[in-house]
Amino acid sequence: MALIQVEQLSFAFPNTEQDVLHAVSFELAAGEFALLIGQSGCGKTTLLKHLKTALTPYGTRSGAVRFDGRPLGEVPQAEQARRIGFVLQNPDNQIVTDKVWHELAFGLESLGTPSDVIRRRVAEMASFFGIGDWYHRNVDTLSGGQKQLLNLAAVMTMQPDLLLLDEPTAQLDPIAAVDFLAATKRINDEIGTTVLVTEHRLETAFPLADRVLTLNDGRLVADEPPRTVGLALVHESDPMVAALPAAVRLSLALDAPDSVRTSPECAVAPPRPAECPVSIREGRAYLARKLDHAHLIAEPGHRLGFPESKDVENAVKARSATEVGDADGAEPIISARDLWFRYSRGDDDVLRGVDLTVRQGEFACLVGGNGSGKTTTLRVLSGLHKPYRGKVRLLGLDPTKAKGMELTRAGLAVLPQDPQTLFMRNTIGDDLDDVATTHFPEKEERAAMVASAAAAAEITELLERHPYDVSGGEQQRAALALALLTRPKLLLLDEPTKGMDAFFKAKLAGVLRRLIDQGLSILMVSHDVEFAAEHASRCLLFFDGVVVTEGVPREFFSGNSFYTTAANRMSRGLVSGAITVSDLVERIQALPAECTSPESVPATQRDAGEPVPEPASQKPETTTGAAS
Amino acid sequence: MVRNSDAFGSLHPVVVFGYFVLVVGVSVVFLHPLILTVSFVGALAYAFYLVRWAGLRKLLPGLMLLMVIAALFNPVFNHRGVTTLFYWEDNPITLEAVVYGWVAALMVGSVLLWFVSYNQVMTSDKFLCVFGHVVPALSLTFAMVLRFVPRYLAQAKRIAAAQRGIGRDVASGNWYARARHGAAVLSIMLTWALENAVDTSDSMLARGYGLPGRSAYNDFRWRERDLMGALALGGGLLVVIVASVAGVLRAEYFPAIELNPAVPLAWLVIGVWALVCFAPLLLGLKEEVTWRSFRSNS
């Protein structure tokens, strides 16, 4: 029997006409791992909250939710608290007590469990999650990833049958996110707990899921296994197609009937469901089959791909000469030489000789692991911390010596990781006015500046809203508008894409691109490799307190083998220098049409797990054509 | 170096808490010079054992000052007592008042030193363990305060730093501008806290908070060692109570000093009291000797 059944569930918040959920129906069987996807604001959170009475929002609703065969409303609160676990997005807000062990015990305390039982359950869960090392710690000494694991473990001590997770990794760095999802999968595999999770990190979550439910504007538009959901979404023309994992997007672009093909003869039948790759490994096998069929990977010298790095370098030089204006010997907008920094005397060095240059008009992106010192670098560059060795020039000033608002006047604007820290008024418009007042005394000029900053950040329709009432992506753009009011020449951004879905990222990228076109320079710190690859003009890899390597994204990411984009990992050794899915699609579609038709590949070969290239009997002339 | 674990601190929080109540209580109630001297030396020795010189260095000057003030103020304002030493500004300074002043100073000093050790040993979770049994709701409130107050302070700092980045300097300008910014920060902090509290309450509700019959879990187990400790503590308490009822520890300062350690029983009581005051230190030292012998054997 299904553990949870949702039947024709519709819901609208009080005093609103529009349904947030509209006739949603689905069932989850015990032991399933289901992924719920959809754009921000499509009703994912509202749906999850309907599966637990204590969290269900007020409003008008119709339809029914049944848990274990009974209407959810009739399941006693204590039973719901125990059997339905819920983990929210923000790791910090959910933690109630100050000690790890106390947090683990919190749920069981609520249920009135005797101490010896609590001790046993807490011990079990701490061992399961490897919490033993930090069991006695204060929660504020934990990293974000540890905090979220603690939240999960604190729910698991009650031994729930159903686990509801609402974007649990949105605030985590990529490694912690992968760890968290792996822990969730482990619970599902080893304990058999049913999981329903909403996620934006589909690259990681897709291979774990048994089913993918897709919401669009409150309607359930697809309920399919991961391998077929892509095709279903293409049929529905759902915007989520753009957010699917790289392997899925690649196969959809190449095989889906609705995708635009260069030659009409190549329109092929939809691939069998089993064939849609969902992970990097499967994507590689898929790509290898495509190319192998076209006899392209047999000969190493003639790989399908992008110009080798020499050509890229020349192209960069040409570009920097024209666009960047390097030739006239202008001073770089940021130049840091041999920066050393530690937080206090006895501590370890955080920066260990950072050399870094950002030129006028660049969109430079500092990528690297957690705790490698990226954010510290931003703080040192913006004068918040003083390096104990080394020199910084920023907009022609020395930030360590700049007084008061001198740096702001020179054109520096810094956006923090949490945009909420920038808002101080009751509406976004008031906040913009307030900042404008400090920079523009004339009233007419002020209004014009606010209007143009809001337009540039695409938040004009949000001016009357409270800054805390808009979504995270909108908050980030509103923060950007605040920064634009200082008329910056240089923008320092710290993780601007944190917690954003694919659409908000695309919108932000558009905004940033226009700013760059207007002559602004940007230095961004990010974990988001895909975003950097697609939009940055130069990437710098930060590790162990120094910039290890840098280059234009194509050169940079094709030089890395692990710290790189999904498309690049998928095509490594098969197509050189491809870093985005559109790169791959472009290359493969440039091949002669008859070469990539999947019908001519025997089915047995298609199911092979590993790419085993067969020696080609002939070298087609088309290879060189494709590589140029 | 500050010790993270010592033998006495690893006892059950109820025993540890009871111990501090006893030593501080006796020090405050019996204004007896010998009792207080023993208490002071015991407290100083244990505090030194726990936090070492580095920990005491900052505290001691203040403590000394407080004690000297307490010792000097009493004879200046208190003119009772039969033995006049000299006159100061036409007021008699009496021997009794001077001695009483020093006894009061010893009392203040020893209580403060016991609190130094208390802070090291009785961490917040131990405190919660003691009071969780009595008032579970209070213990949770306390844990939440300990969690959220540091969070709010950190957020206020982050806001100030972030505001600088877009040219709104909240920490400079004239007093009016600063007050205006301060009010703005306070108001947005309130909004932020309320906003986050929605999540926190969801998280609490989701884990069954508010259901009847909440229990209070603590991470401490009652062991045989704790029973022994509790018995010893009870024994010490009993001796002191019996002694005080019997008037063995009577100390009168006015009009004339009259102590009562003259009887042998009083010395016995002082001996027991010394054992009580030095017990944590002795437990710790005993454990260290054990460790040393382990190390030399291996």
Boltz contact constraints between the chains, C-beta under 6 A:
constraints:
  - contact:
      token1: [A, 54]
      token2: [B, 205]
      max_distance: 6.0
  - contact:
      token1: [A, 55]
      token2: [B, 202]
      max_distance: 6.0
  - contact:
      token1: [A, 78]
      token2: [B, 211]
      max_distance: 6.0
  - contact:
      token1: [A, 81]
      token2: [B, 208]
      max_distance: 6.0
  - contact:
      token1: [A, 86]
      token2: [B, 206]
      max_distance: 6.0
  - contact:
      token1: [A, 88]
      token2: [B, 199]
      max_distance: 6.0
  - contact:
      token1: [A, 90]
      token2: [B, 199]
      max_distance: 6.0
  - contact:
      token1: [A, 93]
      token2: [B, 196]
      max_distance: 6.0
  - contact:
      token1: [A, 93]
      token2: [B, 199]
      max_distance: 6.0
  - contact:
      token1: [A, 93]
      token2: [B, 200]
      max_distance: 6.0
  - contact:
      token1: [A, 94]
      token2: [B, 203]
      max_distance: 6.0
  - contact:
      token1: [A, 96]
      token2: [B, 204]
      max_distance: 6.0
  - contact:
      token1: [A, 97]
      token2: [B, 143]
      max_distance: 6.0
  - contact:
      token1: [A, 97]
      token2: [B, 147]
      max_distance: 6.0
  - contact:
      token1: [A, 98]
      token2: [B, 143]
      max_distance: 6.0
  - contact:
      token1: [A, 98]
      token2: [B, 146]
      max_distance: 6.0
  - contact:
      token1: [A, 98]
      token2: [B, 147]
      max_distance: 6.0
  - contact:
      token1: [A, 99]
      token2: [B, 125]
      max_distance: 6.0
  - contact:
      token1: [A, 101]
      token2: [B, 219]
      max_distance: 6.0
  - contact:
      token1: [A, 102]
      token2: [B, 143]
      max_distance: 6.0
  - contact:
      token1: [A, 105]
      token2: [B, 217]
      max_distance: 6.0
  - contact:
      token1: [A, 106]
      token2: [B, 207]
      max_distance: 6.0
  - contact:
      token1: [A, 107]
      token2: [B, 207]
      max_distance: 6.0
  - contact:
      token1: [A, 109]
      token2: [B, 214]
      max_distance: 6.0
  - contact:
      token1: [A, 109]
      token2: [B, 215]
      max_distance: 6.0
  - contact:
      token1: [A, 109]
      token2: [B, 217]
      max_distance: 6.0
  - contact:
      token1: [A, 110]
      token2: [B, 207]
      max_distance: 6.0
  - contact:
      token1: [A, 110]
      token2: [B, 208]
      max_distance: 6.0
  - contact:
      token1: [A, 110]
      token2: [B, 209]
      max_distance: 6.0
  - contact:
      token1: [A, 110]
      token2: [B, 211]
      max_distance: 6.0
  - contact:
      token1: [A, 110]
      token2: [B, 214]
      max_distance: 6.0
  - contact:
      token1: [A, 111]
      token2: [B, 208]
      max_distance: 6.0
  - contact:
      token1: [A, 112]
      token2: [B, 213]
      max_distance: 6.0
  - contact:
      token1: [A, 112]
      token2: [B, 214]
      max_distance: 6.0
  - contact:
      token1: [A, 112]
      token2: [B, 215]
      max_distance: 6.0
  - contact:
      token1: [A, 115]
      token2: [B, 217]
      max_distance: 6.0
  - contact:
      token1: [A, 118]
      token2: [B, 217]
      max_distance: 6.0
  - contact:
      token1: [A, 140]
      token2: [B, 150]
      max_distance: 6.0
  - contact:
      token1: [A, 405]
      token2: [B, 167]
      max_distance: 6.0
  - contact:
      token1: [A, 408]
      token2: [B, 167]
      max_distance: 6.0
  - contact:
      token1: [A, 413]
      token2: [B, 166]
      max_distance: 6.0
  - contact:
      token1: [A, 414]
      token2: [B, 165]
      max_distance: 6.0
  - contact:
      token1: [A, 416]
      token2: [B, 162]
      max_distance: 6.0
  - contact:
      token1: [A, 421]
      token2: [B, 158]
      max_distance: 6.0
  - contact:
      token1: [A, 421]
      token2: [B, 159]
      max_distance: 6.0
  - contact:
      token1: [A, 421]
      token2: [B, 162]
      max_distance: 6.0
  - contact:
      token1: [A, 422]
      token2: [B, 162]
      max_distance: 6.0
  - contact:
      token1: [A, 424]
      token2: [B, 184]
      max_distance: 6.0
  - contact:
      token1: [A, 424]
      token2: [B, 188]
      max_distance: 6.0
  - contact:
      token1: [A, 468]
      token2: [B, 195]
      max_distance: 6.0
  - contact:
      token1: [A, 482]
      token2: [B, 166]
      max_distance: 6.0
  - contact:
      token1: [A, 483]
      token2: [B, 166]
      max_distance: 6.0
  - contact:
      token1: [A, 486]
      token2: [B, 166]
      max_distance: 6.0
  - contact:
      token1: [A, 486]
      token2: [B, 167]
      max_distance: 6.0
